[in-house]
Amino acid sequence: MRPLEYRLPRAVTAFDIEFLVDGMTLHGRCRDLSEEGIRAEFEGKVEAGHTGLLTLRHSARVLRIDARSTHAEESQVGLSFIFETPEQRAAATRFAALVNAKS
């Protein structure tokens, strides 16, 4: 049995994203979003442990933030945002709130 782990609420979404990793841009769709990261589907394969620049292109706003792929199963990939400053965390929080309000 897996231990119970608290996860922030995720909003179901469907908007375009890009993940720039190792000089390649991977195109995909964001499937759900929280203040800490996303679940996405990509055209190409993304393996766990890769770090790169994630661009979220929602109709109301664009967010660019560093992210790490935390797990990958078939076409589903989990990406966690990397926050280097409080301003980056605040920007992700505002973006998630905006997406939740539009959903």
Biopython code that builds the backbone (N, CA, C, O; Angstrom):
import numpy as np
from Bio.PDB.StructureBuilder import StructureBuilder

atoms = [
    (1, "MET", "N", (0.842, -1.172, 0.000)),
    (1, "MET", "CA", (0.000, 0.000, 0.000)),
    (1, "MET", "C", (0.893, 1.244, 0.000)),
    (1, "MET", "O", (1.872, 1.321, 0.742)),
    (2, "ARG", "N", (0.538, 2.208, -0.841)),
    (2, "ARG", "CA", (1.277, 3.464, -0.895)),
    (2, "ARG", "C", (0.841, 4.369, 0.232)),
    (2, "ARG", "O", (-0.344, 4.415, 0.561)),
    (3, "PRO", "N", (1.775, 5.094, 0.835)),
    (3, "PRO", "CA", (1.379, 6.044, 1.879)),
    (3, "PRO", "C", (0.563, 7.186, 1.268)),
    (3, "PRO", "O", (0.794, 7.591, 0.129)),
    (4, "LEU", "N", (-0.380, 7.690, 2.036)),
    (4, "LEU", "CA", (-1.203, 8.807, 1.583)),
    (4, "LEU", "C", (-0.335, 10.051, 1.496)),
    (4, "LEU", "O", (0.357, 10.409, 2.450)),
    (5, "GLU", "N", (-0.378, 10.697, 0.354)),
    (5, "GLU", "CA", (0.444, 11.877, 0.113)),
    (5, "GLU", "C", (-0.459, 13.034, -0.279)),
    (5, "GLU", "O", (-1.271, 12.906, -1.196)),
    (6, "TYR", "N", (-0.323, 14.172, 0.412)),
    (6, "TYR", "CA", (-1.129, 15.345, 0.084)),
    (6, "TYR", "C", (-0.639, 15.957, -1.213)),
    (6, "TYR", "O", (0.563, 16.148, -1.397)),
    (7, "ARG", "N", (-1.564, 16.265, -2.116)),
    (7, "ARG", "CA", (-1.254, 16.964, -3.349)),
    (7, "ARG", "C", (-2.149, 18.181, -3.455)),
    (7, "ARG", "O", (-3.324, 18.145, -3.090)),
    (8, "LEU", "N", (-1.578, 19.250, -3.956)),
    (8, "LEU", "CA", (-2.366, 20.451, -4.178)),
    (8, "LEU", "C", (-3.458, 20.166, -5.201)),
    (8, "LEU", "O", (-3.266, 19.338, -6.091)),
    (9, "PRO", "N", (-4.596, 20.837, -5.087)),
    (9, "PRO", "CA", (-5.673, 20.640, -6.063)),
    (9, "PRO", "C", (-5.188, 20.973, -7.472)),
    (9, "PRO", "O", (-4.415, 21.908, -7.679)),
    (10, "ARG", "N", (-5.659, 20.189, -8.425)),
    (10, "ARG", "CA", (-5.286, 20.395, -9.822)),
    (10, "ARG", "C", (-6.527, 20.729, -10.630)),
    (10, "ARG", "O", (-7.580, 20.113, -10.464)),
    (11, "ALA", "N", (-6.385, 21.711, -11.506)),
    (11, "ALA", "CA", (-7.470, 22.091, -12.412)),
    (11, "ALA", "C", (-7.300, 21.326, -13.715)),
    (11, "ALA", "O", (-6.203, 21.278, -14.272)),
    (12, "VAL", "N", (-8.383, 20.727, -14.202)),
    (12, "VAL", "CA", (-8.351, 20.055, -15.504)),
    (12, "VAL", "C", (-8.299, 21.135, -16.575)),
    (12, "VAL", "O", (-9.090, 22.078, -16.556)),
    (13, "THR", "N", (-7.369, 20.995, -17.503)),
    (13, "THR", "CA", (-7.157, 22.017, -18.529)),
    (13, "THR", "C", (-6.854, 21.361, -19.876)),
    (13, "THR", "O", (-6.776, 20.137, -19.983)),
    (14, "ALA", "N", (-6.691, 22.168, -20.867)),
    (14, "ALA", "CA", (-6.263, 21.698, -22.194)),
    (14, "ALA", "C", (-5.749, 22.902, -22.974)),
    (14, "ALA", "O", (-6.501, 23.548, -23.705)),
    (15, "PHE", "N", (-4.465, 23.196, -22.813)),
    (15, "PHE", "CA", (-3.860, 24.273, -23.595)),
    (15, "PHE", "C", (-2.443, 23.868, -23.984)),
    (15, "PHE", "O", (-1.861, 22.949, -23.407)),
    (16, "ASP", "N", (-1.900, 24.576, -24.980)),
    (16, "ASP", "CA", (-0.598, 24.225, -25.546)),
    (16, "ASP", "C", (0.541, 24.575, -24.602)),
    (16, "ASP", "O", (0.494, 25.561, -23.867)),
    (17, "ILE", "N", (1.571, 23.726, -24.648)),
    (17, "ILE", "CA", (2.790, 23.953, -23.885)),
    (17, "ILE", "C", (3.989, 23.592, -24.742)),
    (17, "ILE", "O", (3.868, 22.885, -25.743)),
    (18, "GLU", "N", (5.147, 24.089, -24.332)),
    (18, "GLU", "CA", (6.424, 23.719, -24.938)),
    (18, "GLU", "C", (7.400, 23.458, -23.803)),
    (18, "GLU", "O", (7.393, 24.153, -22.788)),
    (19, "PHE", "N", (8.240, 22.445, -23.990)),
    (19, "PHE", "CA", (9.264, 22.103, -23.001)),
    (19, "PHE", "C", (10.599, 22.076, -23.730)),
    (19, "PHE", "O", (10.863, 21.176, -24.528)),
    (20, "LEU", "N", (11.446, 23.075, -23.449)),
    (20, "LEU", "CA", (12.758, 23.182, -24.078)),
    (20, "LEU", "C", (13.756, 22.448, -23.188)),
    (20, "LEU", "O", (14.077, 22.902, -22.090)),
    (21, "VAL", "N", (14.239, 21.311, -23.675)),
    (21, "VAL", "CA", (15.153, 20.489, -22.886)),
    (21, "VAL", "C", (16.262, 19.963, -23.802)),
    (21, "VAL", "O", (15.998, 19.429, -24.879)),
    (22, "ASP", "N", (17.489, 20.124, -23.353)),
    (22, "ASP", "CA", (18.658, 19.659, -24.116)),
    (22, "ASP", "C", (18.656, 20.175, -25.550)),
    (22, "ASP", "O", (19.019, 19.444, -26.472)),
    (23, "GLY", "N", (18.251, 21.433, -25.745)),
    (23, "GLY", "CA", (18.271, 22.049, -27.067)),
    (23, "GLY", "C", (17.129, 21.667, -27.981)),
    (23, "GLY", "O", (17.063, 22.140, -29.115)),
    (24, "MET", "N", (16.213, 20.810, -27.505)),
    (24, "MET", "CA", (15.049, 20.402, -28.308)),
    (24, "MET", "C", (13.785, 20.989, -27.697)),
    (24, "MET", "O", (13.636, 21.033, -26.475)),
    (25, "THR", "N", (12.874, 21.440, -28.559)),
    (25, "THR", "CA", (11.582, 21.917, -28.096)),
    (25, "THR", "C", (10.552, 20.826, -28.329)),
    (25, "THR", "O", (10.310, 20.411, -29.462)),
    (26, "LEU", "N", (9.944, 20.365, -27.228)),
    (26, "LEU", "CA", (8.893, 19.355, -27.299)),
    (26, "LEU", "C", (7.551, 20.053, -27.148)),
    (26, "LEU", "O", (7.361, 20.841, -26.221)),
    (27, "HIS", "N", (6.623, 19.770, -28.048)),
    (27, "HIS", "CA", (5.306, 20.382, -28.033)),
    (27, "HIS", "C", (4.313, 19.419, -27.392)),
    (27, "HIS", "O", (4.376, 18.207, -27.595)),
    (28, "GLY", "N", (3.396, 19.990, -26.616)),
    (28, "GLY", "CA", (2.410, 19.142, -25.956)),
    (28, "GLY", "C", (1.194, 19.914, -25.503)),
    (28, "GLY", "O", (0.973, 21.058, -25.901)),
    (29, "ARG", "N", (0.393, 19.252, -24.646)),
    (29, "ARG", "CA", (-0.829, 19.840, -24.086)),
    (29, "ARG", "C", (-0.806, 19.664, -22.575)),
    (29, "ARG", "O", (-0.502, 18.586, -22.064)),
    (30, "CYS", "N", (-1.128, 20.726, -21.879)),
    (30, "CYS", "CA", (-1.291, 20.664, -20.432)),
    (30, "CYS", "C", (-2.655, 20.034, -20.160)),
    (30, "CYS", "O", (-3.663, 20.483, -20.706)),
    (31, "ARG", "N", (-2.694, 18.999, -19.321)),
    (31, "ARG", "CA", (-3.945, 18.300, -19.007)),
    (31, "ARG", "C", (-4.479, 18.658, -17.629)),
    (31, "ARG", "O", (-5.692, 18.652, -17.418)),
    (32, "ASP", "N", (-3.596, 18.967, -16.693)),
    (32, "ASP", "CA", (-4.042, 19.538, -15.421)),
    (32, "ASP", "C", (-2.913, 20.348, -14.814)),
    (32, "ASP", "O", (-1.742, 20.168, -15.149)),
    (33, "LEU", "N", (-3.290, 21.244, -13.912)),
    (33, "LEU", "CA", (-2.377, 22.271, -13.425)),
    (33, "LEU", "C", (-2.618, 22.515, -11.946)),
    (33, "LEU", "O", (-3.761, 22.572, -11.492)),
    (34, "SER", "N", (-1.522, 22.657, -11.195)),
    (34, "SER", "CA", (-1.594, 23.131, -9.806)),
    (34, "SER", "C", (-0.571, 24.247, -9.659)),
    (34, "SER", "O", (0.090, 24.619, -10.628)),
    (35, "GLU", "N", (-0.442, 24.774, -8.471)),
    (35, "GLU", "CA", (0.543, 25.822, -8.217)),
    (35, "GLU", "C", (1.972, 25.283, -8.227)),
    (35, "GLU", "O", (2.927, 26.058, -8.271)),
    (36, "GLU", "N", (2.121, 23.969, -8.187)),
    (36, "GLU", "CA", (3.440, 23.347, -8.104)),
    (36, "GLU", "C", (3.893, 22.674, -9.391)),
    (36, "GLU", "O", (5.075, 22.365, -9.543)),
    (37, "GLY", "N", (2.949, 22.437, -10.338)),
    (37, "GLY", "CA", (3.344, 21.751, -11.555)),
    (37, "GLY", "C", (2.156, 21.368, -12.420)),
    (37, "GLY", "O", (1.032, 21.821, -12.202)),
    (38, "ILE", "N", (2.431, 20.523, -13.410)),
    (38, "ILE", "CA", (1.400, 20.124, -14.371)),
    (38, "ILE", "C", (1.495, 18.640, -14.688)),
    (38, "ILE", "O", (2.499, 17.987, -14.403)),
    (39, "ARG", "N", (0.429, 18.123, -15.284)),
    (39, "ARG", "CA", (0.438, 16.831, -15.973)),
    (39, "ARG", "C", (0.224, 17.168, -17.438)),
    (39, "ARG", "O", (-0.650, 17.966, -17.780)),
    (40, "ALA", "N", (1.030, 16.554, -18.305)),
    (40, "ALA", "CA", (0.995, 16.924, -19.713)),
    (40, "ALA", "C", (1.112, 15.696, -20.605)),
    (40, "ALA", "O", (1.508, 14.614, -20.172)),
    (41, "GLU", "N", (0.755, 15.906, -21.864)),
    (41, "GLU", "CA", (0.965, 14.927, -22.925)),
    (41, "GLU", "C", (1.838, 15.591, -23.978)),
    (41, "GLU", "O", (1.596, 16.734, -24.366)),
    (42, "PHE", "N", (2.859, 14.867, -24.440)),
    (42, "PHE", "CA", (3.787, 15.395, -25.442)),
    (42, "PHE", "C", (3.766, 14.546, -26.696)),
    (42, "PHE", "O", (3.445, 13.358, -26.663)),
    (43, "GLU", "N", (4.120, 15.187, -27.814)),
    (43, "GLU", "CA", (4.243, 14.470, -29.080)),
    (43, "GLU", "C", (5.418, 13.502, -29.035)),
    (43, "GLU", "O", (5.327, 12.384, -29.542)),
    (44, "GLY", "N", (6.521, 13.932, -28.428)),
    (44, "GLY", "CA", (7.705, 13.083, -28.301)),
    (44, "GLY", "C", (7.821, 12.535, -26.891)),
    (44, "GLY", "O", (7.052, 12.893, -25.999)),
    (45, "LYS", "N", (8.792, 11.665, -26.712)),
    (45, "LYS", "CA", (8.991, 11.030, -25.411)),
    (45, "LYS", "C", (9.768, 11.952, -24.476)),
    (45, "LYS", "O", (10.778, 12.540, -24.863)),
    (46, "VAL", "N", (9.286, 12.069, -23.245)),
    (46, "VAL", "CA", (9.967, 12.816, -22.198)),
    (46, "VAL", "C", (10.238, 11.830, -21.070)),
    (46, "VAL", "O", (9.324, 11.170, -20.577)),
    (47, "GLU", "N", (11.488, 11.737, -20.670)),
    (47, "GLU", "CA", (11.849, 10.830, -19.591)),
    (47, "GLU", "C", (11.907, 11.587, -18.270)),
    (47, "GLU", "O", (12.137, 12.795, -18.242)),
    (48, "ALA", "N", (11.697, 10.866, -17.188)),
    (48, "ALA", "CA", (11.780, 11.458, -15.851)),
    (48, "ALA", "C", (13.204, 11.941, -15.592)),
    (48, "ALA", "O", (14.177, 11.320, -16.020)),
    (49, "GLY", "N", (13.301, 13.061, -14.883)),
    (49, "GLY", "CA", (14.595, 13.597, -14.493)),
    (49, "GLY", "C", (15.142, 14.695, -15.370)),
    (49, "GLY", "O", (16.185, 15.265, -15.050)),
    (50, "HIS", "N", (14.464, 15.019, -16.485)),
    (50, "HIS", "CA", (14.937, 16.093, -17.355)),
    (50, "HIS", "C", (14.486, 17.451, -16.815)),
    (50, "HIS", "O", (13.381, 17.593, -16.291)),
    (51, "THR", "N", (15.362, 18.436, -16.954)),
    (51, "THR", "CA", (15.077, 19.802, -16.537)),
    (51, "THR", "C", (15.165, 20.708, -17.752)),
    (51, "THR", "O", (16.053, 20.555, -18.591)),
    (52, "GLY", "N", (14.227, 21.666, -17.841)),
    (52, "GLY", "CA", (14.247, 22.585, -18.962)),
    (52, "GLY", "C", (13.295, 23.742, -18.738)),
    (52, "GLY", "O", (12.734, 23.906, -17.654)),
    (53, "LEU", "N", (13.121, 24.541, -19.778)),
    (53, "LEU", "CA", (12.230, 25.696, -19.725)),
    (53, "LEU", "C", (10.857, 25.293, -20.239)),
    (53, "LEU", "O", (10.716, 24.834, -21.373)),
    (54, "LEU", "N", (9.852, 25.467, -19.397)),
    (54, "LEU", "CA", (8.476, 25.130, -19.730)),
    (54, "LEU", "C", (7.727, 26.410, -20.066)),
    (54, "LEU", "O", (7.769, 27.376, -19.303)),
    (55, "THR", "N", (7.045, 26.422, -21.199)),
    (55, "THR", "CA", (6.214, 27.560, -21.590)),
    (55, "THR", "C", (4.762, 27.090, -21.634)),
    (55, "THR", "O", (4.413, 26.185, -22.392)),
    (56, "LEU", "N", (3.930, 27.713, -20.817)),
    (56, "LEU", "CA", (2.503, 27.413, -20.754)),
    (56, "LEU", "C", (1.775, 28.506, -21.513)),
    (56, "LEU", "O", (1.898, 29.682, -21.168)),
    (57, "ARG", "N", (1.009, 28.138, -22.553)),
    (57, "ARG", "CA", (0.345, 29.113, -23.418)),
    (57, "ARG", "C", (-1.171, 29.031, -23.255)),
    (57, "ARG", "O", (-1.869, 28.477, -24.104)),
    (58, "HIS", "N", (-1.662, 29.583, -22.168)),
    (58, "HIS", "CA", (-3.109, 29.649, -21.934)),
    (58, "HIS", "C", (-3.659, 30.852, -22.689)),
    (58, "HIS", "O", (-2.921, 31.800, -22.954)),
    (59, "SER", "N", (-4.933, 30.828, -23.036)),
    (59, "SER", "CA", (-5.525, 31.926, -23.812)),
    (59, "SER", "C", (-5.447, 33.269, -23.089)),
    (59, "SER", "O", (-5.423, 34.316, -23.735)),
    (60, "ALA", "N", (-5.406, 33.251, -21.767)),
    (60, "ALA", "CA", (-5.391, 34.500, -21.012)),
    (60, "ALA", "C", (-3.985, 34.986, -20.675)),
    (60, "ALA", "O", (-3.793, 36.164, -20.375)),
    (61, "ARG", "N", (-2.997, 34.087, -20.720)),
    (61, "ARG", "CA", (-1.658, 34.483, -20.282)),
    (61, "ARG", "C", (-0.642, 33.420, -20.678)),
    (61, "ARG", "O", (-0.993, 32.260, -20.896)),
    (62, "VAL", "N", (0.620, 33.830, -20.767)),
    (62, "VAL", "CA", (1.727, 32.907, -21.009)),
    (62, "VAL", "C", (2.626, 32.921, -19.780)),
    (62, "VAL", "O", (2.937, 33.982, -19.240)),
    (63, "LEU", "N", (3.043, 31.731, -19.341)),
    (63, "LEU", "CA", (3.975, 31.615, -18.223)),
    (63, "LEU", "C", (5.176, 30.815, -18.688)),
    (63, "LEU", "O", (5.025, 29.733, -19.254)),
    (64, "ARG", "N", (6.384, 31.350, -18.449)),
    (64, "ARG", "CA", (7.626, 30.629, -18.732)),
    (64, "ARG", "C", (8.307, 30.379, -17.393)),
    (64, "ARG", "O", (8.548, 31.302, -16.616)),
    (65, "ILE", "N", (8.615, 29.093, -17.139)),
    (65, "ILE", "CA", (9.203, 28.733, -15.855)),
    (65, "ILE", "C", (10.030, 27.458, -16.018)),
    (65, "ILE", "O", (9.677, 26.577, -16.802)),
    (66, "ASP", "N", (11.124, 27.368, -15.277)),
    (66, "ASP", "CA", (11.908, 26.142, -15.296)),
    (66, "ASP", "C", (11.104, 25.028, -14.648)),
    (66, "ASP", "O", (10.347, 25.258, -13.706)),
    (67, "ALA", "N", (11.279, 23.810, -15.169)),
    (67, "ALA", "CA", (10.538, 22.668, -14.646)),
    (67, "ALA", "C", (11.376, 21.403, -14.778)),
    (67, "ALA", "O", (12.303, 21.329, -15.584)),
    (68, "ARG", "N", (11.025, 20.409, -13.965)),
    (68, "ARG", "CA", (11.679, 19.101, -13.987)),
    (68, "ARG", "C", (10.627, 18.028, -14.214)),
    (68, "ARG", "O", (9.578, 18.037, -13.569)),
    (69, "SER", "N", (10.899, 17.104, -15.126)),
    (69, "SER", "CA", (9.985, 15.983, -15.329)),
    (69, "SER", "C", (10.176, 15.011, -14.165)),
    (69, "SER", "O", (11.271, 14.492, -13.945)),
    (70, "THR", "N", (9.109, 14.777, -13.436)),
    (70, "THR", "CA", (9.199, 13.959, -12.229)),
    (70, "THR", "C", (8.807, 12.511, -12.472)),
    (70, "THR", "O", (9.301, 11.608, -11.797)),
    (71, "HIS", "N", (7.933, 12.291, -13.419)),
    (71, "HIS", "CA", (7.554, 10.926, -13.788)),
    (71, "HIS", "C", (6.997, 10.929, -15.208)),
    (71, "HIS", "O", (6.486, 11.937, -15.698)),
    (72, "ALA", "N", (7.113, 9.770, -15.851)),
    (72, "ALA", "CA", (6.618, 9.630, -17.219)),
    (72, "ALA", "C", (6.042, 8.229, -17.383)),
    (72, "ALA", "O", (6.697, 7.230, -17.087)),
    (73, "GLU", "N", (4.809, 8.181, -17.860)),
    (73, "GLU", "CA", (4.124, 6.920, -18.133)),
    (73, "GLU", "C", (3.443, 7.048, -19.485)),
    (73, "GLU", "O", (2.516, 7.842, -19.648)),
    (74, "GLU", "N", (3.900, 6.271, -20.449)),
    (74, "GLU", "CA", (3.384, 6.339, -21.813)),
    (74, "GLU", "C", (3.397, 7.791, -22.287)),
    (74, "GLU", "O", (4.473, 8.380, -22.394)),
    (75, "SER", "N", (2.241, 8.386, -22.573)),
    (75, "SER", "CA", (2.237, 9.765, -23.065)),
    (75, "SER", "C", (2.038, 10.786, -21.943)),
    (75, "SER", "O", (2.081, 11.989, -22.197)),
    (76, "GLN", "N", (1.821, 10.330, -20.714)),
    (76, "GLN", "CA", (1.580, 11.226, -19.578)),
    (76, "GLN", "C", (2.900, 11.556, -18.871)),
    (76, "GLN", "O", (3.685, 10.666, -18.547)),
    (77, "VAL", "N", (3.124, 12.848, -18.642)),
    (77, "VAL", "CA", (4.350, 13.308, -17.989)),
    (77, "VAL", "C", (3.975, 14.267, -16.867)),
    (77, "VAL", "O", (3.142, 15.154, -17.056)),
    (78, "GLY", "N", (4.583, 14.092, -15.708)),
    (78, "GLY", "CA", (4.421, 15.036, -14.613)),
    (78, "GLY", "C", (5.603, 15.977, -14.586)),
    (78, "GLY", "O", (6.749, 15.530, -14.629)),
    (79, "LEU", "N", (5.349, 17.272, -14.516)),
    (79, "LEU", "CA", (6.407, 18.282, -14.467)),
    (79, "LEU", "C", (6.215, 19.138, -13.222)),
    (79, "LEU", "O", (5.127, 19.664, -12.985)),
    (80, "SER", "N", (7.271, 19.276, -12.432)),
    (80, "SER", "CA", (7.242, 20.132, -11.249)),
    (80, "SER", "C", (7.956, 21.429, -11.561)),
    (80, "SER", "O", (9.047, 21.424, -12.132)),
    (81, "PHE", "N", (7.339, 22.546, -11.185)),
    (81, "PHE", "CA", (7.970, 23.839, -11.380)),
    (81, "PHE", "C", (9.185, 23.957, -10.467)),
    (81, "PHE", "O", (9.192, 23.423, -9.358)),
    (82, "ILE", "N", (10.211, 24.660, -10.940)),
    (82, "ILE", "CA", (11.399, 24.945, -10.146)),
    (82, "ILE", "C", (11.367, 26.429, -9.811)),
    (82, "ILE", "O", (11.436, 27.280, -10.697)),
    (83, "PHE", "N", (11.262, 26.723, -8.539)),
    (83, "PHE", "CA", (11.181, 28.106, -8.087)),
    (83, "PHE", "C", (12.526, 28.540, -7.527)),
    (83, "PHE", "O", (13.016, 27.968, -6.553)),
    (84, "GLU", "N", (13.121, 29.555, -8.149)),
    (84, "GLU", "CA", (14.381, 30.097, -7.649)),
    (84, "GLU", "C", (14.165, 31.370, -6.842)),
    (84, "GLU", "O", (15.038, 31.790, -6.083)),
    (85, "THR", "N", (12.992, 31.982, -7.011)),
    (85, "THR", "CA", (12.687, 33.214, -6.279)),
    (85, "THR", "C", (11.239, 33.182, -5.812)),
    (85, "THR", "O", (10.424, 32.452, -6.375)),
    (86, "PRO", "N", (10.909, 33.966, -4.787)),
    (86, "PRO", "CA", (9.511, 34.077, -4.374)),
    (86, "PRO", "C", (8.625, 34.650, -5.486)),
    (86, "PRO", "O", (7.437, 34.334, -5.554)),
    (87, "GLU", "N", (9.193, 35.485, -6.350)),
    (87, "GLU", "CA", (8.433, 36.066, -7.446)),
    (87, "GLU", "C", (8.000, 34.990, -8.443)),
    (87, "GLU", "O", (6.893, 35.049, -8.979)),
    (88, "GLN", "N", (8.866, 34.014, -8.691)),
    (88, "GLN", "CA", (8.502, 32.920, -9.590)),
    (88, "GLN", "C", (7.357, 32.094, -9.006)),
    (88, "GLN", "O", (6.429, 31.719, -9.723)),
    (89, "ARG", "N", (7.424, 31.814, -7.716)),
    (89, "ARG", "CA", (6.343, 31.071, -7.062)),
    (89, "ARG", "C", (5.041, 31.869, -7.150)),
    (89, "ARG", "O", (3.985, 31.302, -7.431)),
    (90, "ALA", "N", (5.110, 33.165, -6.914)),
    (90, "ALA", "CA", (3.918, 34.019, -6.982)),
    (90, "ALA", "C", (3.344, 34.038, -8.399)),
    (90, "ALA", "O", (2.125, 34.012, -8.572)),
    (91, "ALA", "N", (4.205, 34.083, -9.406)),
    (91, "ALA", "CA", (3.741, 34.086, -10.797)),
    (91, "ALA", "C", (3.013, 32.777, -11.117)),
    (91, "ALA", "O", (1.978, 32.795, -11.784)),
    (92, "ALA", "N", (3.538, 31.655, -10.652)),
    (92, "ALA", "CA", (2.882, 30.359, -10.888)),
    (92, "ALA", "C", (1.545, 30.289, -10.159)),
    (92, "ALA", "O", (0.576, 29.747, -10.690)),
    (93, "THR", "N", (1.491, 30.829, -8.961)),
    (93, "THR", "CA", (0.243, 30.856, -8.184)),
    (93, "THR", "C", (-0.807, 31.696, -8.901)),
    (93, "THR", "O", (-1.964, 31.288, -9.002)),
    (94, "ARG", "N", (-0.410, 32.870, -9.400)),
    (94, "ARG", "CA", (-1.345, 33.735, -10.137)),
    (94, "ARG", "C", (-1.821, 33.057, -11.415)),
    (94, "ARG", "O", (-3.002, 33.127, -11.754)),
    (95, "PHE", "N", (-0.902, 32.397, -12.128)),
    (95, "PHE", "CA", (-1.255, 31.700, -13.365)),
    (95, "PHE", "C", (-2.270, 30.598, -13.075)),
    (95, "PHE", "O", (-3.276, 30.487, -13.775)),
    (96, "ALA", "N", (-2.020, 29.786, -12.054)),
    (96, "ALA", "CA", (-2.949, 28.698, -11.705)),
    (96, "ALA", "C", (-4.312, 29.252, -11.312)),
    (96, "ALA", "O", (-5.336, 28.681, -11.685)),
    (97, "ALA", "N", (-4.345, 30.347, -10.570)),
    (97, "ALA", "CA", (-5.619, 30.955, -10.175)),
    (97, "ALA", "C", (-6.374, 31.462, -11.401)),
    (97, "ALA", "O", (-7.594, 31.317, -11.487)),
    (98, "LEU", "N", (-5.657, 32.050, -12.337)),
    (98, "LEU", "CA", (-6.287, 32.553, -13.559)),
    (98, "LEU", "C", (-6.873, 31.407, -14.382)),
    (98, "LEU", "O", (-7.996, 31.504, -14.877)),
    (99, "VAL", "N", (-6.114, 30.328, -14.528)),
    (99, "VAL", "CA", (-6.602, 29.173, -15.282)),
    (99, "VAL", "C", (-7.826, 28.564, -14.576)),
    (99, "VAL", "O", (-8.809, 28.216, -15.230)),
    (100, "ASN", "N", (-7.764, 28.439, -13.259)),
    (100, "ASN", "CA", (-8.902, 27.897, -12.500)),
    (100, "ASN", "C", (-10.151, 28.761, -12.687)),
    (100, "ASN", "O", (-11.258, 28.234, -12.795)),
    (101, "ALA", "N", (-9.977, 30.075, -12.724)),
    (101, "ALA", "CA", (-11.105, 30.986, -12.882)),
    (101, "ALA", "C", (-11.725, 30.862, -14.280)),
    (101, "ALA", "O", (-12.931, 31.049, -14.441)),
    (102, "LYS", "N", (-10.905, 30.548, -15.285)),
    (102, "LYS", "CA", (-11.388, 30.445, -16.673)),
    (102, "LYS", "C", (-11.964, 29.065, -16.984)),
    (102, "LYS", "O", (-12.674, 28.900, -17.976)),
    (103, "SER", "N", (-11.662, 28.070, -16.139)),
    (103, "SER", "CA", (-12.116, 26.692, -16.408)),
    (103, "SER", "C", (-13.559, 26.483, -16.046)),
    (103, "SER", "O", (-14.085, 25.382, -16.213)),
]
sb = StructureBuilder()
sb.init_structure("model")
sb.init_model(0)
sb.init_chain("A")
sb.init_seg("    ")
for serial, (resi, resn, name, xyz) in enumerate(atoms, 1):
    if name == "N":
        sb.init_residue(resn, " ", resi, " ")
    sb.init_atom(name, np.array(xyz, "f"), 0.0, 1.0, " ", f" {name:<3s}", serial, name[0])
structure = sb.get_structure()
